[in-house]
Amino acid sequence: MSRPPTVLEYLIEQDFLPQREGAWSDRRIGQAVIRVVYEPGEEAELTCLAPAGVCQYKIAFSPGTPHAVTIAAVEAALTPPGPSARP
């Protein structure tokens, strides 16, 4: 049985590109950028930046947050929104 991936392993698998010597990793989705700041044992951040660097949202994860929770949040950020439920 294999172990689940760590956050860093997941980011590499999902083609996130390290920036500034690994301080954060970015992945472009459409015109937005998903940025993950992650250092083991430190607070992690997930940010969605719109064009021109405008922050659409930012989520902070306290140290000790399970890898699966952080990975699930990144997966949700990478998933395009479905059709609107509005009529």
C-alpha positions in Angstrom: 0.0 0.0 0.0 1.4 3.4 -0.9 1.3 6.4 1.3 -0.6 9.5 0.2 1.5 12.3 -1.3 2.8 15.2 0.7 1.7 18.7 -0.3 5.1 19.3 -2.1 4.8 16.0 -4.0 1.3 16.9 -5.0 2.3 20.4 -6.3 5.1 18.8 -8.4 2.6 16.3 -9.8 0.2 19.1 -10.7 2.9 21.1 -12.6 3.2 23.9 -10.2 6.3 26.0 -10.9 8.5 27.0 -8.0 9.2 30.7 -7.8 11.9 32.6 -5.9 13.9 29.6 -4.8 10.9 27.6 -3.8 9.3 30.3 -1.6 6.0 29.6 -3.4 4.7 27.7 -6.4 2.4 29.0 -9.1 0.1 27.4 -11.7 -1.8 29.4 -14.3 -5.4 28.4 -14.9 -7.0 30.5 -17.6 -6.2 34.1 -16.8 -5.8 33.5 -13.1 -2.8 32.1 -11.1 -3.1 29.7 -8.2 -0.3 30.3 -5.8 0.6 28.0 -3.0 3.1 29.0 -0.3 4.2 26.0 1.6 7.1 25.2 3.9 6.8 22.1 6.1 6.0 23.0 9.7 4.9 26.5 8.7 1.6 28.1 7.9 0.5 27.3 4.3 -1.4 29.8 2.1 -3.5 29.2 -1.0 -4.1 32.3 -3.1 -6.0 32.9 -6.4 -4.7 35.9 -8.3 -6.6 37.4 -11.1 -5.0 39.3 -14.0 -2.8 42.2 -12.8 -2.2 40.4 -9.5 -5.6 41.2 -7.9 -6.3 38.7 -5.1 -9.6 36.9 -5.7 -9.2 34.9 -2.5 -6.7 33.7 0.1 -6.9 30.7 2.4 -4.4 30.1 5.3 -3.7 26.7 6.8 -2.3 26.5 10.3 0.8 24.4 10.9 -0.2 20.8 11.4 -3.1 20.9 9.0 -3.2 17.4 7.4 -1.7 17.2 3.9 -5.0 15.8 2.6 -6.9 18.9 3.7 -4.5 21.3 2.0 -4.4 19.1 -1.2 -8.2 19.0 -1.3 -8.3 22.8 -1.2 -5.7 23.1 -4.0 -7.7 20.5 -6.1 -10.9 22.6 -5.6 -9.0 25.7 -6.7 -7.8 24.0 -9.8 -11.3 22.7 -10.7 -13.1 25.0 -13.1 -16.5 26.2 -11.8 -19.5 24.2 -13.1 -22.5 25.7 -14.8 -24.3 28.3 -12.8 -27.5 27.3 -11.0 -29.0 30.6 -11.8 -31.9 30.6 -14.3 
